Amino acid sequence: MQGQKIAVETPSLPALPDKQPAQLRQIQVSYVAVEDRLLVRFSTTDHKEFSLWFTRRLVSLMWPPLIEILAKTANPAAAMQTPAARQASLAFEHQSVTQQADYTQAYAQQAAHWPLGKEPMLVVTTEIQSQKSGRFNFRFHPREGKALNMSLPRHTIHSLCKLIIDATEKGEWGMHLSMGAGNPPAPATLQ
């Protein structure tokens, strides 16, 4: 199955000595039926690709905290708003951001280097933190080995969330993910 793609240009990876930071070029999220997982691919302007597997369990665990941190950091007054008002503000912001993104561009297969290897890394846990700059730090942890660290701007997070929502719907995971109003609560138990 072909996943949705998005082309974005934003600083995302740390600079190496004597080099400018790589730019995130594209993101692709595809539902892979035979694996019953989401394949999440990030490509950079320096021809690197980072491929990750997201399971249903991972998405169900990371979604509520991700939405909460986005809602709380939506605007300076967000912390003072009621949870319902924060959710509505986030839903409006999400719609505005995703309407401006280009989801029609094909994912370019231009990688020359795969720092995590050519096989996707199975992510078992994530950490998400907001920065004062408005960016968000993500750490994607495998069962063993090094985590992938990424710093992404808010608009890229909205686009990534849209791609995840679309892929989970395509996979018929029954998660009913949304941005803002109407988000399901965190599951009490995982099946």
C-alpha positions, 0 to 999 in steps of 0.5 A: 500500500502506498502511504501519504507523503509530505515534503517539508524543509526544516532544520531537524538534525544536529550539525556535525563539526564544520557542517551545517545542520541537515534539513529534513526533506520529506516524511512518509508514513505508510501502513504496511499490512503484512507487518500490521505496522506503520513505516515512518520514513524521514529523509534529509537534504544530505541524502540520509534516510531514517526508517522506523516501525511504529506499532499500534501499541506505540501509537496508542501510548504516544498519542495522548501525551503528544496531543497534550503537549501540543495543546498546552503549548498552542499559544501563550494563554493555552496553559490558562485555558480549560482542557476543552478550550485547549483542544479546540484551539489545537484542532483549529491550529491543526486544520490551518497548518495541514491545509497549507502542506503539500501531501501530493509530492511523491516520496523521493528515493534518494537516500545514499546513507541509512544511519540506522541501517536499511531495515526500519528500526522498531520503536518501542518507546518515545520521549517528547519534550517541548523547547522554549524555541517552539520546537519539539524534541523526539527520542525514538527508542529501539529495544536495544541500541541507540535512540534516534533524536530529532528536533522538529518544529510545530508545523512538522509535528502537525503534518506528521500527526496527519500522516499517522492519523491517515495511516491508522485509518487505512490500516483499520486500527480503530483508534479514531485518532484526532487532533484537538476536540474529540480525542479519545482518552488514553487506553486503560489497558492495551490488548 
